[in-house]
Amino acid sequence: MKRTAVGLALLVLLLAGALLSGRSQVAYHQRVSDLLEQASRAAMEDRFPAAVEMALDARGVWEQGWMVAAVLTDHAPLEQIDVGFRRLEVYAQAGDTLSFGVLCADLAGQVEALGDAHGAQWWNFL
């Protein structure tokens, strides 16, 4: 009987840990995505210096949580997003506002989708 109780407690603990880590990853990815969306809007509104600053903020947040995300996520999307951030640097240096804004919006979608994969949606349980 004790083994059953210990096993059940372990399962509950694992479920709680999974839900908490999922919640933190959703919040982390949403924060990066929001900053990138703001940067995209700013670039399209001819506020390019502000857009670059927001994108740099997004990259800083991205890099702070990258290792935890790498533990919980497939590395291919993470590397693709990293490449996107490097491309943003090139567009910022060239002053290409259109490409910068489009790439910010694209990265925001990729990051948000990555966060959605960690959420407690019904399709993640199937």
CNS distance restraints for C-alpha pairs under 8 A (distance, minus, plus):
assign (resid   1 and name CA) (resid   5 and name CA) 6.48 0.50 0.50
assign (resid   2 and name CA) (resid   6 and name CA) 6.14 0.50 0.50
assign (resid   3 and name CA) (resid   7 and name CA) 5.91 0.50 0.50
assign (resid   4 and name CA) (resid   8 and name CA) 6.04 0.50 0.50
assign (resid   5 and name CA) (resid   9 and name CA) 6.06 0.50 0.50
assign (resid   6 and name CA) (resid  10 and name CA) 6.12 0.50 0.50
assign (resid   7 and name CA) (resid  11 and name CA) 6.24 0.50 0.50
assign (resid   8 and name CA) (resid  12 and name CA) 6.21 0.50 0.50
assign (resid   9 and name CA) (resid  13 and name CA) 6.09 0.50 0.50
assign (resid  10 and name CA) (resid  14 and name CA) 6.12 0.50 0.50
assign (resid  11 and name CA) (resid  15 and name CA) 6.15 0.50 0.50
assign (resid  12 and name CA) (resid  16 and name CA) 6.14 0.50 0.50
assign (resid  13 and name CA) (resid  17 and name CA) 6.14 0.50 0.50
assign (resid  14 and name CA) (resid  18 and name CA) 6.11 0.50 0.50
assign (resid  15 and name CA) (resid  19 and name CA) 6.18 0.50 0.50
assign (resid  16 and name CA) (resid  20 and name CA) 6.12 0.50 0.50
assign (resid  17 and name CA) (resid  21 and name CA) 6.04 0.50 0.50
assign (resid  18 and name CA) (resid  22 and name CA) 5.99 0.50 0.50
assign (resid  19 and name CA) (resid  23 and name CA) 6.10 0.50 0.50
assign (resid  19 and name CA) (resid 120 and name CA) 7.31 0.50 0.50
assign (resid  20 and name CA) (resid  24 and name CA) 6.21 0.50 0.50
assign (resid  21 and name CA) (resid  25 and name CA) 6.15 0.50 0.50
assign (resid  22 and name CA) (resid  26 and name CA) 6.15 0.50 0.50
assign (resid  22 and name CA) (resid 118 and name CA) 4.86 0.50 0.50
assign (resid  22 and name CA) (resid 119 and name CA) 5.52 0.50 0.50
assign (resid  22 and name CA) (resid 120 and name CA) 7.31 0.50 0.50
assign (resid  23 and name CA) (resid  27 and name CA) 6.31 0.50 0.50
assign (resid  23 and name CA) (resid 118 and name CA) 7.41 0.50 0.50
assign (resid  23 and name CA) (resid 119 and name CA) 6.39 0.50 0.50
assign (resid  23 and name CA) (resid 120 and name CA) 7.97 0.50 0.50
assign (resid  24 and name CA) (resid  28 and name CA) 6.10 0.50 0.50
assign (resid  25 and name CA) (resid  29 and name CA) 6.04 0.50 0.50
assign (resid  25 and name CA) (resid  69 and name CA) 7.09 0.50 0.50
assign (resid  25 and name CA) (resid 115 and name CA) 6.05 0.50 0.50
assign (resid  25 and name CA) (resid 118 and name CA) 6.55 0.50 0.50
assign (resid  25 and name CA) (resid 119 and name CA) 7.98 0.50 0.50
assign (resid  26 and name CA) (resid  30 and name CA) 5.98 0.50 0.50
assign (resid  26 and name CA) (resid 115 and name CA) 4.54 0.50 0.50
assign (resid  26 and name CA) (resid 116 and name CA) 6.37 0.50 0.50
assign (resid  26 and name CA) (resid 118 and name CA) 6.29 0.50 0.50
assign (resid  26 and name CA) (resid 119 and name CA) 6.12 0.50 0.50
assign (resid  27 and name CA) (resid  31 and name CA) 6.17 0.50 0.50
assign (resid  27 and name CA) (resid 115 and name CA) 7.66 0.50 0.50
assign (resid  28 and name CA) (resid  32 and name CA) 6.57 0.50 0.50
assign (resid  28 and name CA) (resid  65 and name CA) 7.37 0.50 0.50
assign (resid  28 and name CA) (resid 115 and name CA) 7.65 0.50 0.50
assign (resid  29 and name CA) (resid  33 and name CA) 6.05 0.50 0.50
assign (resid  29 and name CA) (resid  62 and name CA) 7.96 0.50 0.50
assign (resid  29 and name CA) (resid 111 and name CA) 5.80 0.50 0.50
assign (resid  29 and name CA) (resid 112 and name CA) 5.86 0.50 0.50
assign (resid  29 and name CA) (resid 114 and name CA) 7.16 0.50 0.50
assign (resid  29 and name CA) (resid 115 and name CA) 5.04 0.50 0.50
assign (resid  30 and name CA) (resid  34 and name CA) 5.98 0.50 0.50
assign (resid  30 and name CA) (resid 111 and name CA) 7.51 0.50 0.50
assign (resid  30 and name CA) (resid 112 and name CA) 5.90 0.50 0.50
assign (resid  30 and name CA) (resid 115 and name CA) 6.79 0.50 0.50
assign (resid  31 and name CA) (resid  35 and name CA) 6.39 0.50 0.50
assign (resid  31 and name CA) (resid  58 and name CA) 7.85 0.50 0.50
assign (resid  31 and name CA) (resid  61 and name CA) 7.93 0.50 0.50
assign (resid  32 and name CA) (resid  36 and name CA) 6.31 0.50 0.50
assign (resid  32 and name CA) (resid  58 and name CA) 5.04 0.50 0.50
assign (resid  32 and name CA) (resid  59 and name CA) 7.57 0.50 0.50
assign (resid  32 and name CA) (resid  61 and name CA) 6.39 0.50 0.50
assign (resid  32 and name CA) (resid  62 and name CA) 6.31 0.50 0.50
assign (resid  32 and name CA) (resid 108 and name CA) 7.31 0.50 0.50
assign (resid  32 and name CA) (resid 111 and name CA) 7.13 0.50 0.50
assign (resid  33 and name CA) (resid  37 and name CA) 6.15 0.50 0.50
assign (resid  33 and name CA) (resid  58 and name CA) 7.64 0.50 0.50
assign (resid  33 and name CA) (resid 107 and name CA) 7.46 0.50 0.50
assign (resid  33 and name CA) (resid 108 and name CA) 4.31 0.50 0.50
assign (resid  33 and name CA) (resid 109 and name CA) 7.01 0.50 0.50
assign (resid  33 and name CA) (resid 111 and name CA) 5.79 0.50 0.50
assign (resid  33 and name CA) (resid 112 and name CA) 5.73 0.50 0.50
assign (resid  34 and name CA) (resid  38 and name CA) 6.20 0.50 0.50
assign (resid  34 and name CA) (resid 108 and name CA) 7.08 0.50 0.50
assign (resid  35 and name CA) (resid  39 and name CA) 6.17 0.50 0.50
assign (resid  35 and name CA) (resid  54 and name CA) 5.94 0.50 0.50
assign (resid  35 and name CA) (resid  55 and name CA) 6.69 0.50 0.50
assign (resid  35 and name CA) (resid  57 and name CA) 7.26 0.50 0.50
assign (resid  35 and name CA) (resid  58 and name CA) 5.45 0.50 0.50
assign (resid  36 and name CA) (resid  40 and name CA) 6.14 0.50 0.50
assign (resid  36 and name CA) (resid  54 and name CA) 6.90 0.50 0.50
assign (resid  36 and name CA) (resid  55 and name CA) 5.80 0.50 0.50
assign (resid  36 and name CA) (resid  58 and name CA) 6.21 0.50 0.50
assign (resid  36 and name CA) (resid 104 and name CA) 5.27 0.50 0.50
assign (resid  36 and name CA) (resid 105 and name CA) 6.51 0.50 0.50
assign (resid  36 and name CA) (resid 107 and name CA) 7.07 0.50 0.50
assign (resid  36 and name CA) (resid 108 and name CA) 5.33 0.50 0.50
assign (resid  37 and name CA) (resid  41 and name CA) 6.27 0.50 0.50
assign (resid  37 and name CA) (resid 104 and name CA) 6.47 0.50 0.50
assign (resid  37 and name CA) (resid 105 and name CA) 5.64 0.50 0.50
assign (resid  37 and name CA) (resid 108 and name CA) 5.94 0.50 0.50
assign (resid  38 and name CA) (resid  42 and name CA) 6.10 0.50 0.50
assign (resid  38 and name CA) (resid  51 and name CA) 7.33 0.50 0.50
assign (resid  38 and name CA) (resid  54 and name CA) 7.09 0.50 0.50
assign (resid  39 and name CA) (resid  43 and name CA) 6.11 0.50 0.50
assign (resid  39 and name CA) (resid  50 and name CA) 7.27 0.50 0.50
assign (resid  39 and name CA) (resid  51 and name CA) 4.17 0.50 0.50
assign (resid  39 and name CA) (resid  52 and name CA) 6.80 0.50 0.50
assign (resid  39 and name CA) (resid  53 and name CA) 7.86 0.50 0.50
assign (resid  39 and name CA) (resid  54 and name CA) 5.30 0.50 0.50
assign (resid  39 and name CA) (resid  55 and name CA) 5.76 0.50 0.50
assign (resid  39 and name CA) (resid 101 and name CA) 7.01 0.50 0.50
assign (resid  39 and name CA) (resid 104 and name CA) 6.57 0.50 0.50
assign (resid  40 and name CA) (resid  44 and name CA) 6.32 0.50 0.50
assign (resid  40 and name CA) (resid  51 and name CA) 6.69 0.50 0.50
assign (resid  40 and name CA) (resid 100 and name CA) 7.28 0.50 0.50
assign (resid  40 and name CA) (resid 101 and name CA) 4.20 0.50 0.50
assign (resid  40 and name CA) (resid 102 and name CA) 6.72 0.50 0.50
assign (resid  40 and name CA) (resid 103 and name CA) 7.83 0.50 0.50
assign (resid  40 and name CA) (resid 104 and name CA) 5.17 0.50 0.50
assign (resid  40 and name CA) (resid 105 and name CA) 5.65 0.50 0.50
assign (resid  41 and name CA) (resid  45 and name CA) 6.20 0.50 0.50
assign (resid  41 and name CA) (resid  51 and name CA) 7.73 0.50 0.50
assign (resid  41 and name CA) (resid 101 and name CA) 7.03 0.50 0.50
assign (resid  42 and name CA) (resid  46 and name CA) 6.43 0.50 0.50
assign (resid  42 and name CA) (resid  47 and name CA) 5.06 0.50 0.50
assign (resid  42 and name CA) (resid  48 and name CA) 6.42 0.50 0.50
assign (resid  42 and name CA) (resid  50 and name CA) 6.61 0.50 0.50
assign (resid  42 and name CA) (resid  51 and name CA) 5.04 0.50 0.50
assign (resid  42 and name CA) (resid 101 and name CA) 7.91 0.50 0.50
assign (resid  43 and name CA) (resid  47 and name CA) 5.45 0.50 0.50
assign (resid  43 and name CA) (resid  48 and name CA) 4.88 0.50 0.50
assign (resid  43 and name CA) (resid  50 and name CA) 7.85 0.50 0.50
assign (resid  43 and name CA) (resid  51 and name CA) 5.30 0.50 0.50
assign (resid  43 and name CA) (resid  97 and name CA) 5.71 0.50 0.50
assign (resid  43 and name CA) (resid  98 and name CA) 7.25 0.50 0.50
assign (resid  43 and name CA) (resid 100 and name CA) 7.08 0.50 0.50
assign (resid  43 and name CA) (resid 101 and name CA) 5.28 0.50 0.50
assign (resid  44 and name CA) (resid  97 and name CA) 7.09 0.50 0.50
assign (resid  44 and name CA) (resid  98 and name CA) 6.92 0.50 0.50
assign (resid  44 and name CA) (resid 101 and name CA) 6.20 0.50 0.50
assign (resid  46 and name CA) (resid  97 and name CA) 7.71 0.50 0.50
assign (resid  47 and name CA) (resid  51 and name CA) 6.21 0.50 0.50
assign (resid  48 and name CA) (resid  52 and name CA) 6.14 0.50 0.50
assign (resid  48 and name CA) (resid  97 and name CA) 6.70 0.50 0.50
assign (resid  49 and name CA) (resid  53 and name CA) 6.27 0.50 0.50
assign (resid  50 and name CA) (resid  54 and name CA) 6.20 0.50 0.50
assign (resid  51 and name CA) (resid  55 and name CA) 6.17 0.50 0.50
assign (resid  52 and name CA) (resid  56 and name CA) 6.15 0.50 0.50
assign (resid  52 and name CA) (resid  92 and name CA) 6.59 0.50 0.50
assign (resid  53 and name CA) (resid  57 and name CA) 6.24 0.50 0.50
assign (resid  54 and name CA) (resid  58 and name CA) 6.16 0.50 0.50
assign (resid  55 and name CA) (resid  59 and name CA) 6.15 0.50 0.50
assign (resid  55 and name CA) (resid 104 and name CA) 7.52 0.50 0.50
assign (resid  56 and name CA) (resid  60 and name CA) 6.16 0.50 0.50
assign (resid  57 and name CA) (resid  61 and name CA) 6.30 0.50 0.50
assign (resid  58 and name CA) (resid  62 and name CA) 6.03 0.50 0.50
assign (resid  59 and name CA) (resid  63 and name CA) 6.06 0.50 0.50
assign (resid  59 and name CA) (resid  85 and name CA) 6.91 0.50 0.50
assign (resid  60 and name CA) (resid  64 and name CA) 6.22 0.50 0.50
assign (resid  61 and name CA) (resid  65 and name CA) 6.55 0.50 0.50
assign (resid  62 and name CA) (resid  66 and name CA) 5.86 0.50 0.50
assign (resid  63 and name CA) (resid  67 and name CA) 7.90 0.50 0.50
assign (resid  65 and name CA) (resid  69 and name CA) 6.25 0.50 0.50
assign (resid  66 and name CA) (resid  70 and name CA) 6.00 0.50 0.50
assign (resid  67 and name CA) (resid  71 and name CA) 6.41 0.50 0.50
assign (resid  68 and name CA) (resid  72 and name CA) 6.65 0.50 0.50
assign (resid  69 and name CA) (resid  73 and name CA) 5.76 0.50 0.50
assign (resid  70 and name CA) (resid  74 and name CA) 6.86 0.50 0.50
assign (resid  70 and name CA) (resid  75 and name CA) 6.17 0.50 0.50
assign (resid  70 and name CA) (resid  78 and name CA) 7.36 0.50 0.50
assign (resid  73 and name CA) (resid  78 and name CA) 7.96 0.50 0.50
assign (resid  74 and name CA) (resid  78 and name CA) 7.30 0.50 0.50
assign (resid  75 and name CA) (resid  79 and name CA) 6.10 0.50 0.50
assign (resid  76 and name CA) (resid  80 and name CA) 6.22 0.50 0.50
assign (resid  77 and name CA) (resid  81 and name CA) 6.20 0.50 0.50
assign (resid  77 and name CA) (resid 110 and name CA) 7.91 0.50 0.50
assign (resid  77 and name CA) (resid 114 and name CA) 7.68 0.50 0.50
assign (resid  78 and name CA) (resid  82 and name CA) 6.22 0.50 0.50
assign (resid  79 and name CA) (resid  83 and name CA) 6.24 0.50 0.50
assign (resid  80 and name CA) (resid  84 and name CA) 6.34 0.50 0.50
assign (resid  81 and name CA) (resid  85 and name CA) 6.35 0.50 0.50
assign (resid  81 and name CA) (resid 107 and name CA) 6.50 0.50 0.50
assign (resid  81 and name CA) (resid 110 and name CA) 7.27 0.50 0.50
assign (resid  81 and name CA) (resid 111 and name CA) 7.45 0.50 0.50
assign (resid  82 and name CA) (resid  86 and name CA) 6.46 0.50 0.50
assign (resid  83 and name CA) (resid  87 and name CA) 6.26 0.50 0.50
assign (resid  84 and name CA) (resid  88 and name CA) 6.22 0.50 0.50
assign (resid  84 and name CA) (resid 103 and name CA) 7.23 0.50 0.50
assign (resid  84 and name CA) (resid 107 and name CA) 6.73 0.50 0.50
assign (resid  85 and name CA) (resid  89 and name CA) 6.62 0.50 0.50
assign (resid  86 and name CA) (resid  90 and name CA) 6.82 0.50 0.50
assign (resid  87 and name CA) (resid  91 and name CA) 6.38 0.50 0.50
assign (resid  88 and name CA) (resid  92 and name CA) 6.03 0.50 0.50
assign (resid  88 and name CA) (resid 100 and name CA) 6.03 0.50 0.50
assign (resid  88 and name CA) (resid 103 and name CA) 7.01 0.50 0.50
assign (resid  88 and name CA) (resid 104 and name CA) 7.60 0.50 0.50
assign (resid  89 and name CA) (resid  93 and name CA) 6.19 0.50 0.50
assign (resid  90 and name CA) (resid  94 and name CA) 6.16 0.50 0.50
assign (resid  91 and name CA) (resid  95 and name CA) 5.92 0.50 0.50
assign (resid  91 and name CA) (resid  96 and name CA) 5.19 0.50 0.50
assign (resid  91 and name CA) (resid  97 and name CA) 7.32 0.50 0.50
assign (resid  91 and name CA) (resid  99 and name CA) 6.68 0.50 0.50
assign (resid  91 and name CA) (resid 100 and name CA) 5.53 0.50 0.50
assign (resid  92 and name CA) (resid  96 and name CA) 6.45 0.50 0.50
assign (resid  92 and name CA) (resid  97 and name CA) 7.53 0.50 0.50
assign (resid  92 and name CA) (resid 100 and name CA) 6.73 0.50 0.50
assign (resid  96 and name CA) (resid 100 and name CA) 6.02 0.50 0.50
assign (resid  97 and name CA) (resid 101 and name CA) 5.96 0.50 0.50
assign (resid  98 and name CA) (resid 102 and name CA) 6.16 0.50 0.50
assign (resid  99 and name CA) (resid 103 and name CA) 5.98 0.50 0.50
assign (resid 100 and name CA) (resid 104 and name CA) 6.12 0.50 0.50
assign (resid 101 and name CA) (resid 105 and name CA) 6.30 0.50 0.50
assign (resid 102 and name CA) (resid 106 and name CA) 6.18 0.50 0.50
assign (resid 103 and name CA) (resid 107 and name CA) 5.99 0.50 0.50
assign (resid 104 and name CA) (resid 108 and name CA) 6.04 0.50 0.50
assign (resid 105 and name CA) (resid 109 and name CA) 6.37 0.50 0.50
assign (resid 106 and name CA) (resid 110 and name CA) 6.37 0.50 0.50
assign (resid 107 and name CA) (resid 111 and name CA) 6.03 0.50 0.50
assign (resid 108 and name CA) (resid 112 and name CA) 6.02 0.50 0.50
assign (resid 109 and name CA) (resid 113 and name CA) 6.07 0.50 0.50
assign (resid 110 and name CA) (resid 114 and name CA) 6.22 0.50 0.50
assign (resid 111 and name CA) (resid 115 and name CA) 6.32 0.50 0.50
assign (resid 112 and name CA) (resid 116 and name CA) 6.16 0.50 0.50
assign (resid 113 and name CA) (resid 117 and name CA) 6.37 0.50 0.50
assign (resid 114 and name CA) (resid 118 and name CA) 7.20 0.50 0.50
assign (resid 115 and name CA) (resid 119 and name CA) 6.79 0.50 0.50
assign (resid 117 and name CA) (resid 124 and name CA) 7.02 0.50 0.50
assign (resid 118 and name CA) (resid 124 and name CA) 7.87 0.50 0.50
assign (resid 119 and name CA) (resid 124 and name CA) 7.49 0.50 0.50
assign (resid 120 and name CA) (resid 124 and name CA) 6.67 0.50 0.50
assign (resid 120 and name CA) (resid 125 and name CA) 7.81 0.50 0.50
assign (resid 121 and name CA) (resid 125 and name CA) 7.23 0.50 0.50
assign (resid 122 and name CA) (resid 126 and name CA) 7.03 0.50 0.50
